[in-house]
């Protein structure tokens, strides 16, 4: 399975990047997935109303992001919680790409959402992005699905080191693995049913 893990924080060495690195370590243990990690440190997508993303003039960051998203069967967004919601870069990205030019990014995909916090939070950004992505799937008349299981990464910096290795509480590891297992099962079922329909 081709999986793209997107850490949507623009901060260098962010907790979101720790989390997707941790997921990559877990996926590597299975040894059967093609995993790409992207982060927003070089984010340069213009905000809605200030410019547009154009296929013919993509920046290196935009091209890397769109190509990895396009190739993926499963796209997972890891979003820091900023003032009880998703970061503006994440919502701006899907707004910019949610039109006819990039409709294919919302076709035949499974999306998954994780909210990242250094305290006890993370649910709201995952819920907010789920709503937006579901609406864009509907608006573009695409056939994709957002996995219903969210993950709230609590106290991320206490549970994961800078390289994304688990160093924390047993509950964190158990629940993160359960989230990933559920997400992979949803993606596998979706891909299998899509192949049957074709």
DRENZAMAR-522359 format. One record per residue: residue in three letters; y, z, x of N, C-alpha, C in turn. Coordinates in nm, 4 decimals. Layout:
BEGIN
R,residuo,n_y,n_z,n_x,ca_y,ca_z,ca_x,c_y,c_z,c_x
R,ALA,Y,Z,X,Y,Z,X,Y,Z,X
...
***
This chain:
BEGIN
R,residuo,n_y,n_z,n_x,ca_y,ca_z,ca_x,c_y,c_z,c_x
R,UNK,-0.1191,0.0000,0.0841,0.0000,0.0000,0.0000,0.1247,0.0000,0.0880
R,UNK,0.2226,-0.0788,0.0506,0.3487,-0.0815,0.1232,0.4448,0.0185,0.0596
R,UNK,0.4935,0.1098,0.1416,0.5750,0.2203,0.0918,0.7056,0.2257,0.1693
R,UNK,0.8162,0.2313,0.0981,0.9467,0.2501,0.1601,1.0015,0.3854,0.1182
R,UNK,1.0318,0.4677,0.2174,1.0857,0.6020,0.1962,1.2327,0.5996,0.2358
R,UNK,1.3211,0.6314,0.1423,1.4649,0.6197,0.1653,1.5301,0.7576,0.1606
R,UNK,1.5827,0.8004,0.2746,1.6588,0.9256,0.2825,1.8044,0.8917,0.2548
R,UNK,1.8562,0.9384,0.1422,1.9868,0.8912,0.0953,2.1049,0.9759,0.1426
R,UNK,2.0832,1.0625,0.2390,2.1954,1.1371,0.2966,2.2547,1.0569,0.4117
R,UNK,2.3888,1.0492,0.4199,2.4516,0.9809,0.5332,2.4608,1.0680,0.6590
R,UNK,2.4206,1.1930,0.6487,2.4301,1.2832,0.7637,2.3225,1.2540,0.8673
R,UNK,2.3578,1.2659,0.9924,2.2624,1.2481,1.1014,2.1596,1.3611,1.0976
R,UNK,2.0318,1.3269,1.1150,1.9231,1.4254,1.1149,1.9264,1.5137,0.9900
R,UNK,1.9424,1.4518,0.8758,1.9567,1.5249,0.7499,1.8248,1.5863,0.7040
R,UNK,1.8350,1.6782,0.6095,1.7159,1.7346,0.5477,1.6379,1.6287,0.4714
R,UNK,1.7070,1.5310,0.4142,1.6396,1.4215,0.3447,1.5538,1.3411,0.4415
R,UNK,1.6056,1.3200,0.5622,1.5290,1.2491,0.6642,1.4090,1.3330,0.7092
R,UNK,1.4269,1.4632,0.7202,1.3129,1.5508,0.7516,1.2028,1.5339,0.6478
R,UNK,1.2428,1.5299,0.5211,1.1442,1.5228,0.4141,1.0670,1.3920,0.4171
R,UNK,1.1367,1.2790,0.4296,1.0628,1.1518,0.4308,0.9792,1.1384,0.5583
R,UNK,1.0251,1.1988,0.6682,0.9435,1.1987,0.7904,0.8158,1.2792,0.7679
R,UNK,0.8284,1.3893,0.6966,0.7112,1.4702,0.6617,0.6133,1.3890,0.5771
R,UNK,0.6653,1.3161,0.4776,0.5777,1.2330,0.3960,0.5096,1.1262,0.4805
R,UNK,0.5823,1.0697,0.5762,0.5202,0.9691,0.6637,0.4045,1.0298,0.7429
R,UNK,0.4215,1.1544,0.7914,0.3123,1.2209,0.8623,0.1909,1.2367,0.7710
R,UNK,0.2152,1.2780,0.6459,0.1051,1.2951,0.5519,0.0360,1.1614,0.5233
R,UNK,0.1145,1.0567,0.5068,0.0581,0.9251,0.4786,-0.0194,0.8702,0.5978
R,UNK,0.0268,0.9034,0.7183,-0.0428,0.8572,0.8391,-0.1827,0.9166,0.8487
R,UNK,-0.1999,1.0363,0.7941,-0.3318,1.1005,0.7961,-0.4327,1.0197,0.7149
R,UNK,-0.3844,0.9488,0.6122,-0.4733,0.8646,0.5317,-0.5026,0.7324,0.6022
R,UNK,-0.4067,0.6857,0.6821,-0.4270,0.5675,0.7637,-0.4420,0.4354,0.6907
R,UNK,-0.3985,0.4272,0.5671,-0.4179,0.3027,0.4919,-0.2897,0.2498,0.4282
R,UNK,-0.1761,0.2983,0.4750,-0.0494,0.2571,0.4154,0.0445,0.2005,0.5218
R,UNK,0.1260,0.1057,0.4796,0.2315,0.0489,0.5638,0.3613,0.1159,0.5211
R,UNK,0.4123,0.2072,0.6048,0.5247,0.2937,0.5663,0.6500,0.2589,0.6461
R,UNK,0.7606,0.2435,0.5743,0.8914,0.2207,0.6353,0.9851,0.3329,0.5928
R,UNK,1.0597,0.3862,0.6893,1.1611,0.4886,0.6605,1.3000,0.4286,0.6825
R,UNK,1.3878,0.4562,0.5883,1.5284,0.4175,0.6012,1.6143,0.5398,0.5742
R,UNK,1.7282,0.5471,0.6425,1.8238,0.6524,0.6079,1.9625,0.5913,0.5948
R,UNK,2.0551,0.6710,0.5481,2.1883,0.6216,0.5146,2.2926,0.6533,0.6215
R,UNK,2.2502,0.6837,0.7425,2.3480,0.7157,0.8466,2.4431,0.5983,0.8723
R,UNK,2.3925,0.4755,0.8599,2.4758,0.3554,0.8808,2.5184,0.2915,0.7477
R,UNK,2.5151,0.3669,0.6418,2.5466,0.3163,0.5073,2.6815,0.2451,0.5045
R,UNK,2.6813,0.1226,0.4532,2.8068,0.0465,0.4443,2.8135,-0.0368,0.3162
R,UNK,2.7461,0.0094,0.2119,2.7518,-0.0608,0.0834,2.8854,-0.0286,0.0178
R,UNK,2.9654,-0.1298,-0.0153,3.0952,-0.1005,-0.0775,3.0771,-0.0325,-0.2126
R,UNK,3.1683,0.0559,-0.2441,3.1593,0.1243,-0.3723,3.2006,0.0303,-0.4854
R,UNK,3.1383,0.0514,-0.5993,3.1649,-0.0326,-0.7165,3.3151,-0.0354,-0.7424
R,UNK,3.3676,-0.1559,-0.7616,3.5107,-0.1735,-0.7833,3.5872,-0.2004,-0.6561
R,UNK,3.5215,-0.1828,-0.5407,3.5879,-0.2063,-0.4114,3.5232,-0.3205,-0.3333
R,UNK,3.4222,-0.3815,-0.3908,3.3515,-0.4901,-0.3238,3.2140,-0.5056,-0.3839
R,UNK,3.1375,-0.6006,-0.3306,3.0045,-0.6287,-0.3845,2.9092,-0.6614,-0.2700
R,UNK,2.7818,-0.6430,-0.2949,2.6789,-0.6822,-0.1994,2.6425,-0.8273,-0.2292
R,UNK,2.6571,-0.9140,-0.1282,2.6309,-1.0568,-0.1465,2.5160,-1.0984,-0.0567
R,UNK,2.4201,-1.1675,-0.1163,2.2992,-1.2058,-0.0444,2.3306,-1.2840,0.0839
R,UNK,2.4332,-1.3683,0.0789,2.4635,-1.4560,0.1927,2.5430,-1.3866,0.3039
R,UNK,2.5929,-1.2668,0.2790,2.6727,-1.1975,0.3817,2.6276,-1.0528,0.3993
R,UNK,2.4981,-1.0296,0.3983,2.4475,-0.8935,0.4149,2.4749,-0.8415,0.5551
R,UNK,2.5133,-0.7166,0.5637,2.5261,-0.6505,0.6930,2.3859,-0.6161,0.7439
R,UNK,2.3719,-0.5799,0.8721,2.2391,-0.5402,0.9214,2.1772,-0.4253,0.8411
R,UNK,2.2578,-0.3247,0.8056,2.2050,-0.2141,0.7248,2.1575,-0.2631,0.5891
R,UNK,2.2394,-0.3429,0.5219,2.2052,-0.3923,0.3892,2.0794,-0.4791,0.3937
R,UNK,2.0688,-0.5657,0.4943,1.9523,-0.6537,0.5064,1.8253,-0.5726,0.5307
R,UNK,1.8333,-0.4737,0.6181,1.7168,-0.3900,0.6471,1.6716,-0.3156,0.5209
R,UNK,1.7671,-0.2594,0.4496,1.7364,-0.1847,0.3279,1.6744,-0.2744,0.2213
R,UNK,1.7379,-0.3862,0.1936,1.6916,-0.4759,0.0880,1.5556,-0.5354,0.1234
R,UNK,1.5357,-0.5734,0.2489,1.4065,-0.6306,0.2894,1.2933,-0.5291,0.2759
R,UNK,1.3195,-0.4040,0.3156,1.2158,-0.3005,0.3050,1.1864,-0.2678,0.1588
R,UNK,1.2887,-0.2601,0.0776,1.2727,-0.2338,-0.0656,1.1954,-0.3485,-0.1312
R,UNK,1.2346,-0.4715,-0.0989,1.1719,-0.5897,-0.1565,1.0217,-0.5953,-0.1257
R,UNK,0.9840,-0.5586,-0.0045,0.8441,-0.5674,0.0384,0.7571,-0.4558,-0.0175
R,UNK,0.8191,-0.3477,-0.0629,0.7435,-0.2275,-0.0994,0.6782,-0.2370,-0.2369
R,UNK,0.5621,-0.1720,-0.2460,0.5002,-0.1470,-0.3760,0.5566,-0.0182,-0.4362
R,UNK,0.5810,0.0789,-0.3479,0.6319,0.2104,-0.3876,0.7615,0.2378,-0.3119
R,UNK,0.8669,0.2700,-0.3852,0.9962,0.3042,-0.3262,1.0278,0.4482,-0.3644
R,UNK,1.0437,0.5325,-0.2642,1.0721,0.6740,-0.2896,1.2108,0.7083,-0.2376
R,UNK,1.2914,0.7669,-0.3252,1.4252,0.8120,-0.2882,1.4238,0.9634,-0.2671
R,UNK,1.4689,1.0070,-0.1511,1.4884,1.1493,-0.1235,1.6382,1.1743,-0.1223
R,UNK,1.6858,1.2593,-0.2145,1.8295,1.2747,-0.2364,1.8754,1.4181,-0.2197
R,UNK,1.9727,1.4391,-0.1336,2.0285,1.5736,-0.1247,2.1034,1.6079,-0.2521
R,UNK,2.1063,1.7344,-0.2840,2.1808,1.7776,-0.4018,2.3231,1.8114,-0.3603
R,UNK,2.4173,1.7311,-0.4079,2.5592,1.7550,-0.3825,2.6247,1.7990,-0.5126
R,UNK,2.6660,1.9242,-0.5193,2.7323,1.9732,-0.6401,2.6539,1.9396,-0.7667
R,UNK,2.5239,1.9687,-0.7630,2.4351,1.9580,-0.8787,2.4059,1.8152,-0.9233
R,UNK,2.4242,1.7176,-0.8346,2.3870,1.5812,-0.8716,2.3490,1.5026,-0.7466
R,UNK,2.3121,1.3768,-0.7660,2.2731,1.2907,-0.6542,2.3957,1.2515,-0.5717
R,UNK,2.3757,1.2182,-0.4446,2.4893,1.1762,-0.3619,2.5466,1.0434,-0.4127
R,UNK,2.6772,1.0236,-0.3989,2.7383,0.9010,-0.4510,2.6818,0.7748,-0.3866
R,UNK,2.6385,0.7831,-0.2617,2.5832,0.6649,-0.1954,2.4582,0.6141,-0.2675
R,UNK,2.3745,0.7071,-0.3140,2.2496,0.6683,-0.3806,2.2764,0.5995,-0.5140
R,UNK,2.3604,0.6600,-0.5961,2.3873,0.5994,-0.7266,2.4667,0.4700,-0.7112
R,UNK,2.5576,0.4653,-0.6158,2.6324,0.3424,-0.5911,2.5387,0.2292,-0.5505
R,UNK,2.4401,0.2607,-0.4673,2.3464,0.1583,-0.4215,2.2748,0.0926,-0.5383
R,UNK,2.2195,0.1727,-0.6281,2.1449,0.1115,-0.7386,2.2380,0.0412,-0.8372
R,UNK,2.3605,0.0902,-0.8505,2.4569,0.0182,-0.9342,2.4893,-0.1185,-0.8735
R,UNK,2.5074,-0.1239,-0.7428,2.5408,-0.2497,-0.6757,2.4249,-0.3495,-0.6792
R,UNK,2.3030,-0.2985,-0.6749,2.1868,-0.3882,-0.6685,2.1236,-0.4131,-0.8052
R,UNK,2.1769,-0.3507,-0.9091,2.1149,-0.3587,-1.0407,2.1615,-0.4739,-1.1267
R,UNK,2.1921,-0.5877,-1.0655,2.2341,-0.7056,-1.1417,2.1420,-0.8237,-1.1167
R,UNK,2.1784,-0.9405,-1.1680,2.0905,-1.0583,-1.1582,2.0531,-1.0986,-1.0152
R,UNK,2.1460,-1.0853,-0.9205,2.1185,-1.1310,-0.7838,2.0021,-1.0573,-0.7206
R,UNK,1.9918,-0.9281,-0.7466,1.8880,-0.8471,-0.6835,1.7882,-0.7912,-0.7868
R,UNK,1.7742,-0.8604,-0.8986,1.6825,-0.8180,-1.0029,1.5411,-0.7957,-0.9499
R,UNK,1.5008,-0.8779,-0.8540,1.3640,-0.8685,-0.8008,1.3338,-0.7319,-0.7395
R,UNK,1.4362,-0.6574,-0.7019,1.4142,-0.5245,-0.6447,1.3649,-0.4253,-0.7487
R,UNK,1.3786,-0.4587,-0.8747,1.3345,-0.3716,-0.9841,1.2128,-0.4294,-1.0565
R,UNK,1.1492,-0.5281,-0.9943,1.0345,-0.5949,-1.0555,0.9051,-0.5550,-0.9863
R,UNK,0.8083,-0.5094,-1.0658,0.6747,-0.4757,-1.0178,0.6783,-0.3722,-0.9050
R,UNK,0.7525,-0.2659,-0.9271,0.7631,-0.1557,-0.8313,0.7270,-0.0244,-0.8999
R,UNK,0.6893,0.0692,-0.8172,0.6827,0.2088,-0.8615,0.7894,0.2838,-0.7839
R,UNK,0.8706,0.3594,-0.8541,0.9749,0.4403,-0.7921,0.9370,0.5875,-0.8045
R,UNK,0.9752,0.6652,-0.7053,0.9526,0.8094,-0.7099,1.0777,0.8791,-0.6594
R,UNK,1.1016,1.0011,-0.7097,1.2251,1.0734,-0.6807,1.1971,1.2139,-0.6282
R,UNK,1.2683,1.2486,-0.5224,1.2632,1.3846,-0.4692,1.4051,1.4322,-0.4446
R,UNK,1.4335,1.5541,-0.4881,1.5631,1.6162,-0.4634,1.5500,1.7142,-0.3483
R,UNK,1.6464,1.7127,-0.2591,1.6374,1.7889,-0.1345,1.7469,1.8954,-0.1312
R,UNK,1.7073,2.0177,-0.0933,1.8031,2.1267,-0.0861,1.7704,2.2166,0.0329
R,UNK,1.8746,2.2797,0.0877,1.8479,2.3823,0.1897,1.8422,2.5207,0.1248
R,UNK,1.8577,2.5228,-0.0086,1.8425,2.6459,-0.0856,1.7371,2.6252,-0.1917
R,UNK,1.7681,2.6699,-0.3134,1.6743,2.6537,-0.4253,1.7335,2.5519,-0.5215
R,UNK,1.7144,2.4253,-0.4927,1.7706,2.3203,-0.5766,1.6956,2.1908,-0.5569
R,UNK,1.7504,2.0829,-0.6130,1.6926,1.9515,-0.5958,1.6517,1.8814,-0.7242
R,UNK,1.6364,1.9571,-0.8318,1.5898,1.8934,-0.9563,1.6923,1.7945,-1.0112
R,UNK,1.8193,1.8321,-1.0143,1.9176,1.7491,-1.0827,1.9362,1.6113,-1.0205
R,UNK,1.9466,1.5975,-0.8879,1.9596,1.4618,-0.8342,1.8394,1.3745,-0.8660
R,UNK,1.7199,1.4331,-0.8655,1.5999,1.3557,-0.8982,1.6018,1.3127,-1.0443
R,UNK,1.6434,1.4018,-1.1337,1.6540,1.3663,-1.2749,1.7601,1.2596,-1.2985
R,UNK,1.8759,1.2764,-1.2347,1.9852,1.1812,-1.2537,1.9456,1.0412,-1.2057
R,UNK,1.8813,1.0324,-1.0891,1.8421,0.9021,-1.0372,1.7293,0.8413,-1.1212
R,UNK,1.6427,0.9251,-1.1745,1.5387,0.8750,-1.2644,1.6014,0.8058,-1.3855
R,UNK,1.7031,0.8692,-1.4432,1.7714,0.8112,-1.5592,1.8337,0.6765,-1.5252
R,UNK,1.9043,0.6699,-1.4117,1.9741,0.5466,-1.3735,1.8743,0.4345,-1.3442
R,UNK,1.7706,0.4638,-1.2674,1.6738,0.3594,-1.2319,1.5974,0.3127,-1.3553
R,UNK,1.5591,0.4046,-1.4431,1.4936,0.3639,-1.5679,1.5834,0.2716,-1.6498
R,UNK,1.7110,0.3041,-1.6559,1.8041,0.2210,-1.7322,1.8164,0.0822,-1.6701
R,UNK,1.8183,0.0743,-1.5370,1.8295,-0.0553,-1.4706,1.7021,-0.1382,-1.4874
R,UNK,1.5873,-0.0731,-1.4868,1.4621,-0.1455,-1.5141,1.4695,-0.2074,-1.6534
R,UNK,1.5174,-0.1305,-1.7496,1.5321,-0.1803,-1.8860,1.6372,-0.2911,-1.8940
R,UNK,1.7529,-0.2676,-1.8318,1.8643,-0.3626,-1.8378,1.8267,-0.4973,-1.7765
R,UNK,1.7525,-0.4953,-1.6664,1.7133,-0.6195,-1.6001,1.5859,-0.6793,-1.6603
R,UNK,1.5344,-0.6133,-1.7646,1.4121,-0.6593,-1.8322,1.2975,-0.6741,-1.7323
R,UNK,1.2862,-0.5778,-1.6438,1.1850,-0.5803,-1.5389,1.0637,-0.4979,-1.5800
R,UNK,0.9561,-0.5198,-1.5061,0.8339,-0.4442,-1.5280,0.8082,-0.3562,-1.4069
R,UNK,0.8582,-0.2364,-1.4148,0.8399,-0.1358,-1.3112,0.8298,-0.0010,-1.3798
R,UNK,0.8048,0.1016,-1.3000,0.7901,0.2356,-1.3574,0.8451,0.3381,-1.2592
R,UNK,0.9044,0.4432,-1.3128,0.9445,0.5590,-1.2330,0.8392,0.6666,-1.2565
R,UNK,0.7765,0.7116,-1.1485,0.6742,0.8147,-1.1624,0.7351,0.9392,-1.2264
R,UNK,0.6671,0.9983,-1.3246,0.7246,1.1127,-1.3955,0.7290,1.2419,-1.3159
R,UNK,0.6502,1.2526,-1.2104,0.6506,1.3776,-1.1341,0.7612,1.3741,-1.0288
R,UNK,0.8531,1.4689,-1.0377,0.9610,1.4844,-0.9405,0.9197,1.5882,-0.8364
R,UNK,0.9907,1.5862,-0.7239,0.9686,1.6949,-0.6275,1.1013,1.7598,-0.5932
R,UNK,1.1005,1.8924,-0.5918,1.2174,1.9696,-0.5499,1.1851,2.0317,-0.4144
R,UNK,1.2484,1.9815,-0.3114,1.2241,2.0329,-0.1764,1.3191,2.1499,-0.1512
R,UNK,1.2689,2.2708,-0.1763,1.3487,2.3913,-0.1565,1.3473,2.4344,-0.0096
R,UNK,1.4604,2.4886,0.0353,1.4686,2.5458,0.1704,1.4055,2.4508,0.2728
R,UNK,1.4479,2.3267,0.2653,1.3865,2.2204,0.3453,1.3924,2.2494,0.4943
R,UNK,1.5067,2.2982,0.5408,1.5218,2.3226,0.6848,1.4375,2.4402,0.7336
R,UNK,1.3908,2.5232,0.6425,1.3035,2.6343,0.6799,1.1563,2.5933,0.6757
R,UNK,1.1258,2.4892,0.6010,0.9877,2.4450,0.5853,0.9494,2.3266,0.6733
R,UNK,1.0499,2.2499,0.7174,1.0238,2.1315,0.7995,1.1128,2.1332,0.9221
R,UNK,1.0571,2.0979,1.0381,1.1405,2.0898,1.1575,1.2124,1.9550,1.1623
R,UNK,1.2910,1.9300,1.2657,1.3740,1.8097,1.2719,1.2921,1.6813,1.2762
R,UNK,1.1678,1.6895,1.3200,1.0810,1.5717,1.3240,0.9971,1.5577,1.1974
R,UNK,1.0180,1.6470,1.1014,0.9446,1.6388,0.9759,0.8061,1.6995,0.9807
R,UNK,0.7836,1.7910,1.0735,0.6560,1.8622,1.0792,0.6663,1.9901,0.9971
R,UNK,0.5607,2.0197,0.9234,0.5581,2.1380,0.8391,0.5528,2.2645,0.9250
R,UNK,0.6439,2.3580,0.8949,0.6494,2.4839,0.9708,0.6711,2.6038,0.8775
R,UNK,0.6580,2.5831,0.7473,0.7034,2.6852,0.6532,0.5964,2.7491,0.5689
R,UNK,0.6327,2.7701,0.4435,0.5505,2.8460,0.3492,0.4393,2.7588,0.2917
R,UNK,0.3244,2.8174,0.2717,0.2066,2.7469,0.2204,0.2337,2.6788,0.0869
R,UNK,0.3156,2.7406,0.0026,0.3448,2.6825,-0.1287,0.4156,2.5479,-0.1136
R,UNK,0.5057,2.5383,-0.0167,0.5772,2.4129,0.0065,0.4787,2.3011,0.0405
R,UNK,0.3920,2.3277,0.1337,0.2948,2.2268,0.1762,0.2048,2.1855,0.0598
R,UNK,0.1567,2.2821,-0.0145,0.0654,2.2530,-0.1253,0.1335,2.1693,-0.2328
R,UNK,0.2558,2.2053,-0.2690,0.3241,2.1322,-0.3761,0.3698,1.9937,-0.3306
R,UNK,0.4106,1.9804,-0.2049,0.4502,1.8491,-0.1532,0.3311,1.7541,-0.1499
R,UNK,0.2160,1.8057,-0.1074,0.0955,1.7222,-0.1049,0.0531,1.6827,-0.2458
R,UNK,0.0667,1.7742,-0.3412,0.0327,1.7427,-0.4801,0.1250,1.6342,-0.5356
R,UNK,0.2542,1.6439,-0.5042,0.3512,1.5420,-0.5457,0.3138,1.4062,-0.4876
R,UNK,0.2845,1.4029,-0.3586,0.2525,1.2761,-0.2944,0.1230,1.2172,-0.3511
R,UNK,0.0227,1.3003,-0.3704,-0.1051,1.2541,-0.4250,-0.0855,1.1954,-0.5655
R,UNK,-0.0100,1.2653,-0.6483,0.0178,1.2167,-0.7839,0.0909,1.0824,-0.7784
R,UNK,0.1934,1.0740,-0.6936,0.2730,0.9522,-0.6820,0.1881,0.8343,-0.6375
R,UNK,0.1014,0.8560,-0.5398,0.0139,0.7484,-0.4924,-0.0828,0.7044,-0.6017
R,UNK,-0.1328,0.7991,-0.6802,-0.2223,0.7633,-0.7901,-0.1514,0.6790,-0.8952
R,UNK,-0.0281,0.7168,-0.9291,0.0493,0.6377,-1.0252,0.0718,0.4971,-0.9702
R,UNK,0.1099,0.4874,-0.8437,0.1357,0.3571,-0.7822,0.0096,0.2716,-0.7799
R,UNK,-0.1026,0.3320,-0.7451,-0.2280,0.2570,-0.7395,-0.2670,0.2057,-0.8774
R,UNK,-0.2520,0.2881,-0.9782,-0.2851,0.2454,-1.1142,-0.1914,0.1341,-1.1604
R,UNK,-0.0634,0.1477,-1.1280,0.0338,0.0457,-1.1686,0.0025,-0.0878,-1.1008
R,UNK,-0.0265,-0.0816,-0.9723,-0.0559,-0.2052,-0.8988,-0.1825,-0.2701,-0.9504
R,UNK,-0.2842,-0.1908,-0.9801,-0.4099,-0.2442,-1.0304,-0.3909,-0.3111,-1.1658
R,UNK,-0.3149,-0.2468,-1.2551,-0.2922,-0.3051,-1.3874,-0.2057,-0.4302,-1.3780
R,UNK,-0.1123,-0.4326,-1.2822,-0.0280,-0.5514,-1.2635,-0.1102,-0.6694,-1.2172
R,UNK,-0.2071,-0.6444,-1.1287,-0.2932,-0.7521,-1.0802,-0.3782,-0.8086,-1.1939
R,UNK,-0.4271,-0.7205,-1.2804,-0.5100,-0.7639,-1.3931,-0.4287,-0.8550,-1.4866
R,UNK,-0.3005,-0.8166,-1.5109,-0.2167,-0.8939,-1.6028,-0.1827,-1.0316,-1.5480
R,UNK,-0.1744,-1.0425,-1.4138,-0.1411,-1.1731,-1.3545,-0.2597,-1.2676,-1.3671
***
